[in-house]
Amino acid sequence: MVRHAGLIPEGGKVLDLACGNGRHACLLASLGYTVAAVDRNSEAISKLSAVPDIVATELDLEGDEWPLAGQSFDGIVVTNYLWRPRLPDVIAMLAPGGVLIYETFMLGNEAYGKPSSPAFLLRPGELREVVQAAGLREIAFEEGYTASPKPAMRQAICAVRD
């Protein structure tokens, strides 16, 4: 995420989806972006509410209704989260010129811990396929084993909507 954050249009509005404790939201806000940080964890959201340039909202991202429908962002950051039914909705919110930065676990991670359910693990090349199907231009793609910050199988993509 850090490597590609500078590709997001300067001064843009960024979504940190399933933001957790907000480490990426805080970094993005410090870089001059206005950040919409969303997560279902009310404790984490309440802590982020006091951070300048972050609008923190507690949302259920896996319900029947898509709570972010109709919104648009210059950057979308998703890390350590996968809910396949909403991938098209997430990508649809990316504005022209906007940057998607997505990184999470993939098949094979079950050997290293959680998540271990295939429902929450990307298939090889899956992010690349989703991005291509949405008409985004790939900037970078990585997948496979990583030792840091802990051993895991990961997949990551950075893509732009031209």
N, C-alpha and C positions, 0 to 999 in steps of 0.2 A: 504494500500500500504506500509506504513512504517513497519508494522509488518512482512511482507513477503519479503521485498526488499533484505535482507541478504541472501536469498536462490538463488538469481541470481549468476551465476558463477563469481568469483572474477575477476575484470578487464574486464568483458564482455561488449559487445555492446548491448545497450538497446534502444528500440523504445518507445517513449512516444507519443502515437497516439492521435490526437486531443488534443494537450497539453495545449491549452488555454494560460494562462499567464506563464506557465512553472514551477509551484511550485514543481511538481514531478520531472521534468527534472533537476531542480537546485539541489534538494536533491540527486538524483541519481548521478549527476556529482560530488557532494561533497563527495560521498561515493566511488569515484574512478572509476566509470563507464564512458564509452564514450557513449553519449546520442544523438540519432537522434530524435529531437523534431519536429513534424510536425503538422500543423494546417492551416486552410484557412484564419485565421486572420493575415493579414500582419503586423499590428501594434504590436501584441504580438510577432510574429516571429522576427521582427526587434530588439526588446528589448533583445531577447534571443541570438541573433547572437554574442553579445560581451562576453557572458559567456564562460569561458574556459571549454573544454571538451563537449560542446554542439554544434552540427551541426543543426541549425534551418532552416527549409525549409517550405515555403508556398506551400501547396498542396491542391487540391480539392480531397477529399477522397470519394466523392459520384458521381464522373463522370463515364462515360462509360469505360474508361481505368483505370486500377489499377496502380497508379503511383509508387508503391513500389514492383512491380512484380520482382521476382528473388532475392530479398534481404533476408538475414537471420539475426536473432537476438538471443542473449543469454537470453534476457528478453524483454517482451512486457508488457507495462502498459497502460491500458485504464481506464479512470474514467469519469463519467458523459457524456458518448457518446455511442450511439447505431445506427448502420447502418447495419441492418441484411443482406443485400445482400453481404456485404464484410466480414462477420464473418469467413467464411471458408478461405478466403485469408489472413486474419490476423493470424489465427492459423497456416496456412501453412508456415508462415515465422519464426516460432519458431524452433530454432536449437535443435539438440539432447542435452539433459541435460538442455535445456532452460526452463524458468519459465514465465508463463502467470499470470498476476495479473489484474483482470478485475472487476470493480465495477461501477454500474450505477443504474438508477431508475427502478422500476418495477410497475406492475399494482397495483392500490390502491394509487399511488402517486397523482393522479388527485384530491384527497381530500386535498392535502397540497400545491398545486400550480403546477408550470411547472417543467418538461414536463408533459402534461396531455393527449396527444394523444397516443392511443395504439400502434401506429407505432414506438414510441420512448420509450416504456415501456416494460420491459421483462415480460414474463409470468412466473408463479411460476415454479421454477426448470429449467428454460430455459438454463441458463449458464451451469448448470450441464449436461444437455442433449447434448449440443453442444460440450463440452469438452470430454465427454465419447465417442461420435460419432467420434471424431478426434483421439481417442486412447491415450489421455493424462491421467496422473495419478493425481487424485484430492488430494490436500494437505489440503484445507480448503474450506468450503462453508457456506455462511450465507445469509439469506433473511428475510425480514420483516421490521417492523417499527424501525426507529431510531429517537431519539430526537436531536442528535447532528451531524453536526453543526447547522442543522435546521430540524424540523420535516419533515420526508420523508419516503417513502417506497423504500428500497434499496435491491439489490442483489449483492453478491460479490463472487468471486472464485479465488483461487490460485491453479494452476496446473502445472505439469512438463511433458515435453516430455522425456520419458526414452529412 
